[in-house]
């Protein structure tokens, strides 16, 4: 298992060196973001259900399970995720550029040219976010945690 410390909230790649590409990208984004933006640890701790990210390019997935003390990134789908994002790597990187405020509850990044492009992708089902309507807060928090934009 590979672990990195992020302001007393470690992010662990459960499968270590065998982690698939999407798990590595997500784990790295989380580690860097929680280290760069320590106030996001509170948002991570508020995530009560797993989140799955599926790369349509590589046809691989990872699931992030957030706990009170750490986040664990697994290969494939684990548990019953409240949110599943199905996107290309390019779309995932576009989403990671969206600025979010208040732990994701204020999605200011959607009101930019990039954000409108992401919304268009969602509306045309080229980027699918299962749970967007039924678990809106978890969906927005996920974007906030993966966003490299300062909040």
N, C-alpha and C positions, 0 to 999 in steps of 0.2 A: 504494500500500500504506500502511495506517495501522499505526503501531507505537507501543507505549507501553513504557517501561522499568519493569520490576518487579524490583528488587534484582538487577540484572545478569542477569536472565532475561527478555528481552523477549517479549511476546505480539504477534504480527502478524496482522492481518486481511488475508489474501492478496488478497481482492477489493476492499479499500479501501472507497471510498464506494459501491461496488456490492454490498457484503456484504449478504446477506439478513438478515432479522430475527433468526433463531435464531443465526446466526453473530455478529451484533453483541452479542446478550445473552451468549453463551458467552464471547466475547473479553473483554467488559467484566467479567464475573464472574472470569475467570482473572486479568486484569490487577489488579483490586482485591484479590483474595485473595492473590496472590503478593506484592503490595506490603504488604498488612496483616499477612500471616503468612509472612515470609521463609523460615521453616523448611520450607515446602511446596515450595520450589524443588527440594529433594532428591527429593521425591516425583515432581515433574514430570519430572525428569531420568531417573527410574527407569522411566518409561513407555516401553516399547520398540515398541509398535504403535499405530496410529491408533485414535481413538475417534470414533464418529459419534453425533450427537444429532439425532433426527428429531422435529419438532414435528407432532403429529397435527392440531393446530388449523389451522396454516398450510400443512401439507403441504410443508414445506421442511426441509432438513437442513443440517448443517455437520459437518465432520470436523476434529478437532484432531490435528495431528501434533506430538508432543513430541520434541525433539531434545536433545542435550547442552547446547546454548547458547541455544535459543529454542523457543517453541511457535508454530506457524502454524495459523490457523483458516481453513479453506477453505469455500466454499459447496458444498453437496451432499456426496455420498459420494466420498471419494478413497482410493485404495489398498485394502488389505484390513484393515478395522478388526477388532480383537479384541473390541471391545465396541460394541454399537449399542443406544442407549436410544431407545425409541419412546414418547413421552409428550405430554400436553397441556402448554401453557405453565404452567398451574396446578400440574400434577404436577412439572414441572421445578423450579418455585419451592419446592414442598414438599420435594423432595429436597435442594435447596440449603440448607435450614434444618437438616439433620441434622448433629449433632455427631459427628465422627470423631476418633479418637486414633491415634497411632503411624503416621502416614502412611496412614491408612485401614484399617489392619489390625485395629483394634479399633473396630467400628461401634457405639459406645455410643448413638448417636442412634436406632437401631432399637428401643431398649428404652424409648421414650417414647410418649406418645399419638400424636404426629405420625408417629413411626417405624413404629408398628404400623399406622397408616393406610396408609403407603407400602407396607409388606409385604402388606397386604390387596389393594392395587391390583396388586401384582406377582402374587400368587397367583391373582387373578381375571382376569389377563391384560389389564387395562385400562392397565397400565403394563408395557411389555415391555422386558426387559433381555437382549438376545441376548448370550451369552457369560458370563452370570452364573455358571453352573456350570463351564464349561470355562476361563474366565479370571476366576476369582473375585477374585484380588488386583488385577488391572487394573480390574475393576468397582468395587471398594471404593476404590481410589486415585482413580478418576474422581470418585466422590462426594466424597471428601475435598478434591480440588482445586476443585470447584465449590461447596463448602459455605461459606456466609458465617458459620457458627457458629465461635466460637473453639475451637481444639483444644489 
